[in-house]
Structure formats: C-alpha cells, structure tokens
Amino acid sequence: MTDFPEAARPLAELRPQHDFFIGIDSDGCAFDTMEVKHKECFIPNTIKHWGLQPVSKYARQAAEFVNLYSKWRGINRWPALVMVFDLLRERDEVRARHVNPPEAVHIRAFIEDDAYPKSNDGLKAYMTEHPDPELDTAWAWTAGVNDTVTDMVHGVPPFPFVRESLEYLGDKADMIVVSATPVEALTREWEEHEIDQYVRVIAGQEMGKKGLHLELAACDKYAPERVLMIGDAPGDMKAARQNGALFYPINPGHEEESWQRFYEEALHKFLAGAYAGQYEATLVAEFEALLPDVPPWKK
C-alpha cells in the first residue's frame, strides 16, 4: 500500500459494510460554497497579503478564472495561488501599473517537495527547514483565508437533492467525503447541516490528496465498477481515474440539475451496474465542455 499520512489511517482502516462505495467532494459539489469562499475569503486575502491592491480588478479576474471557471477549478490553494501570479504577470494592464506579482520561488519549492503535504501543517513544517520572508507572507495569507472562511462561511445548505441522495444510499453504499479542504471546515459544514451521519469518514487535505483518499478507502475493497466519485472539478475526475473508479460530474453553474439527475437517474444506473460506458462518457463530455483552459481576456 502507498505510504500515507498518519491522519489518513481512518481511510486505510475502513472496512466495507456494503457492496458499493461513493466518494463525495464537498466545496462546490455537495455545498454551494465555492463562490463565497473564493470571492469573499480567498481573493480579498490574496489582494491584501500579496500587495495586489493597485491591480485588484485583474487579480480578482485571474483568481476567479483559476479557481471557479476553468479546468483548474478545485485545485489545491498553493498551485492555484502561483497560477494567479503567473496570469497577472502576463497582463499588459498589470505591467502598465508597474506592479510586479510575486515570482513565488519559495512557494514553488514547497509545492514541488513531496515530503510535505500541501496543507497549513505541511507549510509550517516546511518553514522550519526553509525559513524565508516569502513563506512568512504565505503563512499569513493561508491563515487569513482560513480565519475568513470560519467567520464568513456558515448557513450555506447542501444543494437540493444532496440530502435525498445520501438518505437513499445510506443502506446501500459506504460513503466518504473526499476533499482538499481542511478537515475542521469540512466537519463543521457537514455537522451543521446534519448530513455527516451518512458518511463514514470526512477526509480533507490533512489526509493527503483526493486520489490517495480513494486508494486507501476503496482500492482492493470493492469491485471497480462499484466505486464512484462525485465531484465538480477535473481534479475529482483525475482522482477517480487514478483508481479505476467511475465519475459522476456536478456541472459548475448547473449544480441543482446535476444533483437532481443523480438522484432520479444516475444513482439507480450505478446500483444496477448500468452506469459505465456510454452513459458516463456523455456526462463527462458535457462536464468538460464547461471548463475552458484559456482565460477570456486572452481570446
């Protein structure tokens, strides 16, 4: 078995209680929290901590594209931050204002070092070995994001048909949360709306990447055609494919319709062994068409 963080032990020790397994992403998938988290929490802290006030309009455009409206939607906060800086550096409007977005040399080194998880705890551990003022700013930024999320994001219910789907599947499938969000925030949201009772583990960034979550929890424990990942981002589909699992997309901008289709149609096909093949392929093609890789200002 792949090495895993100690925090992920509950996933490795999970034992099947049903023949089917479903992993469910949280932000933007089960909960309509992506917009509020990025627009009200991530982006203001990015502008504040990285000195982007003179180009705040362009910083907001870049961050929204990367994190919400592109094929990179849902990626870990650290590579997303670097991508925002890189997009800003390319813009004539930013150069015209004599603003130099960070090169983020030390953040890139942290991202590339596989010895450290890409979480706040991982950054803190990395900083003890590689102290640098840039990383002090990175810490202030990520801590500020988390504090703002705690203060701002509450009272946001699951999308319609999430609860109904979980209730229906409760005695038919083992379900876990598969997310890159800190566990504390995930647990708070799932408990607030009393849907934590339907999942056996709430897995967040401290437990490793989403692909590892699925590997530890499901691989060699269930038949591959009985393992399904539900997500709203290409990273969720990648995690499923890495583990030979099926994927059900929650389409950005069409989340309610996606969950209604899952509840009324797709979950029944999954349980009946009729999901794989053309049905899944049609859904994935529809999903991929919604997420471009070229920013609108470059077209």
Backbone hydrogen bonds, N-H to C=O, Kabsch-Sander energy under -0.5 kcal/mol:
donor,donor_aa,acceptor,acceptor_aa,energy
8,A,5,P,-1.9
9,R,6,E,-1.9
11,L,8,A,-1.4
12,A,8,A,-1.6
13,E,9,R,-2.4
14,L,11,L,-1.1
20,F,172,K,-0.7
21,F,226,R,-2.7
22,I,174,D,-2.6
23,G,228,L,-2.7
24,I,176,I,-2.2
25,D,230,I,-2.5
28,G,31,F,-1.9
29,C,26,S,-1.6
30,A,26,S,-1.0
31,F,26,S,-2.5
32,D,157,P,-0.9
33,T,31,F,-1.7
37,K,33,T,-2.4
38,H,34,M,-2.5
39,K,35,E,-2.7
40,E,36,V,-1.8
41,C,37,K,-1.1
42,F,37,K,-2.8
43,I,38,H,-2.7
45,N,41,C,-1.3
46,T,42,F,-2.3
47,I,43,I,-2.5
48,K,44,P,-2.3
49,H,45,N,-2.7
50,W,46,T,-1.7
51,G,48,K,-0.7
52,L,47,I,-1.8
55,V,52,L,-1.2
56,S,53,Q,-1.4
59,A,55,V,-2.6
60,R,56,S,-2.5
61,Q,57,K,-1.9
62,A,58,Y,-2.5
63,A,59,A,-2.6
64,E,60,R,-2.6
65,F,61,Q,-2.2
66,V,62,A,-2.5
67,N,63,A,-2.5
68,L,64,E,-2.1
69,Y,64,E,-1.6
71,K,292,P,-2.1
73,R,70,S,-1.8
74,G,67,N,-0.8
75,I,72,W,-2.1
80,A,76,N,-1.8
81,L,77,R,-2.1
82,V,78,W,-2.0
83,M,79,P,-2.1
84,V,80,A,-2.0
85,F,81,L,-2.1
86,D,82,V,-2.4
87,L,83,M,-2.5
88,L,84,V,-2.3
89,R,85,F,-2.3
90,E,86,D,-1.1
91,R,87,L,-0.5
91,R,88,L,-1.3
95,R,91,R,-2.0
96,A,92,D,-2.5
97,R,93,E,-0.6
97,R,94,V,-0.8
98,H,95,R,-2.0
99,V,94,V,-1.7
108,R,104,A,-2.5
109,A,105,V,-1.7
110,F,106,H,-1.9
111,I,107,I,-2.5
112,E,108,R,-2.1
113,D,109,A,-0.9
113,D,110,F,-0.7
114,D,112,E,-1.0
116,Y,113,D,-1.6
119,S,117,P,-2.1
123,L,119,S,-2.5
124,K,120,N,-2.5
125,A,121,D,-2.3
126,Y,122,G,-2.4
127,M,123,L,-2.7
128,T,124,K,-1.2
129,E,125,A,-0.8
129,E,126,Y,-0.8
130,H,126,Y,-1.9
135,L,132,D,-0.6
136,D,132,D,-1.5
137,T,133,P,-2.1
138,A,134,E,-2.2
139,W,135,L,-2.5
140,A,136,D,-2.3
141,W,137,T,-2.6
142,T,138,A,-2.6
143,A,139,W,-2.6
144,G,140,A,-2.0
145,V,141,W,-2.6
146,N,142,T,-2.1
147,D,143,A,-2.4
148,T,144,G,-2.4
149,V,145,V,-2.6
150,T,146,N,-2.4
151,D,147,D,-2.0
152,M,148,T,-2.9
153,V,149,V,-2.6
154,H,152,M,-1.1
159,F,30,A,-2.4
162,V,159,F,-1.9
163,R,159,F,-0.5
165,S,161,F,-1.4
166,L,162,V,-2.6
167,E,163,R,-2.7
168,Y,164,E,-2.2
169,L,165,S,-2.2
170,G,166,L,-1.0
172,K,169,L,-2.3
173,A,169,L,-2.3
174,D,20,F,-3.0
175,M,173,A,-0.5
176,I,22,I,-1.9
177,V,201,V,-2.6
178,V,24,I,-2.3
179,S,177,V,-0.5
179,S,203,A,-1.6
186,L,182,P,-2.0
187,T,183,V,-3.1
188,R,184,E,-2.1
189,E,185,A,-2.1
190,W,186,L,-2.8
191,E,187,T,-2.5
192,E,188,R,-2.2
193,H,189,E,-1.3
194,E,191,E,-1.4
195,I,190,W,-2.4
196,D,190,W,-1.2
198,Y,195,I,-1.4
199,V,196,D,-1.2
200,R,175,M,-3.3
201,V,175,M,-0.6
203,A,177,V,-1.9
203,A,201,V,-0.7
204,G,202,I,-0.5
205,Q,181,T,-1.5
207,M,204,G,-1.9
208,G,205,Q,-1.7
213,H,209,K,-1.9
214,L,210,K,-2.2
215,E,211,G,-2.2
216,L,212,L,-2.9
217,A,213,H,-2.2
218,A,214,L,-2.7
219,C,214,L,-1.1
219,C,215,E,-0.7
221,K,218,A,-2.3
222,Y,218,A,-1.3
226,R,223,A,-2.6
227,V,224,P,-1.6
228,L,21,F,-2.2
229,M,246,L,-2.3
230,I,23,G,-3.0
231,G,229,M,-0.5
231,G,248,Y,-1.9
235,G,73,R,-0.6
236,D,233,A,-1.3
237,M,233,A,-1.4
238,K,234,P,-2.7
239,A,235,G,-2.0
240,A,236,D,-1.9
241,R,237,M,-2.7
242,Q,238,K,-2.5
243,N,239,A,-0.8
243,N,240,A,-1.0
244,G,241,R,-1.6
245,A,240,A,-2.9
246,L,227,V,-2.7
248,Y,229,M,-3.0
250,I,231,G,-3.0
251,N,249,P,-0.7
254,H,251,N,-2.5
258,S,254,H,-2.1
259,W,255,E,-2.5
260,Q,256,E,-2.3
261,R,257,E,-2.4
262,F,258,S,-2.1
263,Y,259,W,-2.7
264,E,260,Q,-2.7
265,E,261,R,-2.2
266,A,261,R,-2.2
267,L,262,F,-2.7
269,K,265,E,-1.8
270,F,266,A,-2.6
271,L,267,L,-2.4
272,A,268,H,-1.5
273,G,270,F,-1.2
274,A,269,K,-3.2
275,Y,269,K,-0.6
280,E,275,Y,-1.3
281,A,277,G,-2.5
282,T,278,Q,-2.3
283,L,279,Y,-1.7
284,V,280,E,-2.5
285,A,281,A,-2.2
286,E,282,T,-1.8
287,F,283,L,-2.0
288,E,284,V,-2.8
289,A,285,A,-1.5
290,L,287,F,-1.4
291,L,288,E,-1.3
298,K,295,P,-1.7
299,K,296,P,-1.0
